[in-house]
Amino acid sequence: MTELRALCVYCGSSNSAAASHLETAAELGRLAARRGVEIVFGGGHVGLMGALADGALAEGGRVVGIIPKHLEAREVGHRGLSEMVVVDSMHTRKRRMFERADAFCILPGGLGTLDEAFEIITWKQLGLHDKPIVLVNFEGFWEPLLVLFAHQLAAGYLHERHWHLFDVVGRVNEVFDAVAGAPAPSVTAHSELL
């Protein structure tokens, strides 16, 4: 069983996101705060990122943003966080987010969210970590991606064991049970290689 103190959330930063997606991000933030779980995220104040942070902060939760200086300079950083860490690059951002988190949650998003999701899943496949990863397929948003994975499996590029690298849930209130049900991370993962 995984002890969840800090949850890293990957999600979109588009202000064009559906209202239901913004609300589900805010709900995840509120639920995390009520459980005493710190949110670690990309530090933005826009889109699902902003809704997530605002939801947690409204409930007295702790929220840590990790943002590259080039994005901070464009004033996309959230100004009301518990802690903002400004780093030198996108690569450093992802590494720091990984280091601060006990588990990962993937909400709807665009290319950046896909980049983060693929990297954290691939790192797990390679044995660099064994922290829980939960994909929130809210309103079937990630269904095309799951169909692609099934296609890759049928074509021989994925194996059945790859389906166990992450859990898929439909709603954010299921994230915490999925993490709690995951095996505790072992000491054999090679995170020092990241």
Secondary structure, DSSP 8 states (H G I E B T S, - for coil): ----SEEEEE----TTS-HHHHHHHHHHHHHHHHTT-EEEE--BSSHHHHHHHHHHHHTT--EEEEEEHHHHHTT-B-SS-SEEEEESSHHHHHHHHHHH-SEEEE-S--HHHHHHHHHHHHHHHTTS----EEEE-GGGTTHHHHHHHHHHHHTTSS-GGGGGGSEEESSGGGHHHHHHTS----TT--GGG-
